[in-house]
Amino acid sequence: MVGLWIGLGALGFLTLAVLVTAFVCYRLMYVAPPRRILKEDEYEIPEGEIYEVFREDMIAWTKMIRAYPYKEYSLTSHDGLTLRAKFFEYKPGAPIELMFHGYRGNAERDLSGGVERAFKLGHSALLVDHRGAGFSEGNLITFGILERRDSLLWVDFAIQE
């Protein structure tokens, strides 16, 4: 009988350990990090040796797009979140490039160099902050499950624009 209780205790402990590990992994992977508004002289450059090579370029690109004129737009997602983007117009009627940042990124940091490239090609640029990033609402990252629907909203917006 004692062996049964020890076995059940071990099973209970193992179950609890699995649940705690799953919860921690969920929080680390799917919950967006806290966001804050950066001051004029602040730049969000990721930590790590791999980014140091690009640090000065990323700061220069960020300064550049902060100085460019732009329009801010917002859309409401299918689940009620306000999604935001900045539109940098090369010239009226120019083709529009939609730019989407990556995992745990934001439009300003990840896409600022893309505006210069788009302008060199004679294109306008729409820099989109996905849900849970930048100036958009939300706090969950769904690895494209919901973001794909949001992206289609921005495609429709660009077509209408």
N, C-alpha and C positions, 0 to 999 in steps of 0.2 A: 504494500500500500504506500509506503514511503517513497519507493521508486516511482510510482505513478505521479505523486505530487512533485517530485523533483523533475520528472519529465515534463509535466504540465507547466511548471515554473520556468523551465528552460525554453519551452515553446512560447510561453507568454513573453519572456524577455526577448527572444529572437523576433517575434512579431512586432513588439514595440520598437526594437532597433531598426527593423526594416521600415516601419512607418515614419519614424523620426528622420531616417536617411532620405526617404522619398520626399518628405516635406522640405527638408533643407535643400535638396537638389531642385525641387520645384521653385523655391524662392530664389535660388541663385540663377536659374536658367530663364524663368518665365516672368518674373516680376521686374519691371523696368526700374533702373536706379533712380534715386531722387534727382529732380532737375532744379536748376536755379537760373535766374537771369544773369547773364554775364555783364560786367561793367565794360565800358568802352575799351579799356586797356587790358582786358582779360581774354584769354583764348583757351579753349578746351582742347588740349592736345593729349592724346592717350599716353599713359606711362609706358615705358619699355624702350629697350635699345633699338628695336626695329623702327620706331617712330622718330628717333633722334635725327636720323639722316634727313627727314622731311620736315622737321620742326619749323625751320625758318620759312620754307615755302608755304607751309600750312598757315602760318601767321600772316605772311604777305597776302595770300589769297583771301584770307578772312578779312583783313583790313580793306582789301580792294572791294569786296562785295558789300561791306558795310558802308563804303563811300558811294557806291552806285545807287542811282535811284531805283526803287522797286515798288511794287504794289503787293499788299498783303491780301490773301484770299482765305476764306474758310468754307468748309463744307460740313454737313452733318452726316455721319456714318449711319449705316442701317440700324445700329444699336444705340444711336443717340449721342455719340461722342463728337465734339468739335475738332475737326482736322484742319491743320493750317499749312499754308505754303507761301512762298515768296516768288513773285514773278519779276524777272529781269528782262525787260524788253529791249531787243537789239534795235529793231525799227518796226513800225506798224506793218502787219502782214507777214512778218518773217516766220519761218517754220519754228515750232515750239518743241524743245526737247524737255521731256519730263524726266526728272532726276529723283531717284529714290535712294536713300542711304541704307547702310547695312545694319547688321545686328548690333544693338546697343549704341548706335551712332545717332547723329542728328544731321539735318540738312546743311546747316552752316559749316560745321566742321568737315563733314565727309564730301561735300559737293562744291565747295567754294571754288576750287580749281577748275571745275567743270564749266563754270560760267564764262571764264576767260576763253576756254576752248570753244564753247558754243558761239561766242561773239566772233571769234576768228573765222568760224565757218558761216557767219551771217545768220545765226539762229538766236532766238530768244530762249530763255531757260526758266522752267518752273521747278523750284526746289521744294520738295514735299517732305514735311516731317510726318513720319508714320505715327500711328497711335502709340502712346506711351513714350514718345520721344520729342525733343525740342519743345515747340510751343503747342503741339497737339495734346488733346486730353487722353486719358487712359493710363493704365499702369501695368497692363499685361502684354507680353510679347507672345504672339501665337505662331511664329515661324511661317507666316504666309496664309494661315487658315483664314484669318479675318483681314489681314493686310491686303490680300488679293482683291477682295471686294472693295476695299478703300481705294486701291490703285485704279480700279475700273471707274470709280467716281471721278478721279482726277483725269482720266483719259476722256471721259465724257465732257468734263469741264473744259479741257483744252480744245476739244473739237468745237464746242460752242463758242469759245473765246476766239 
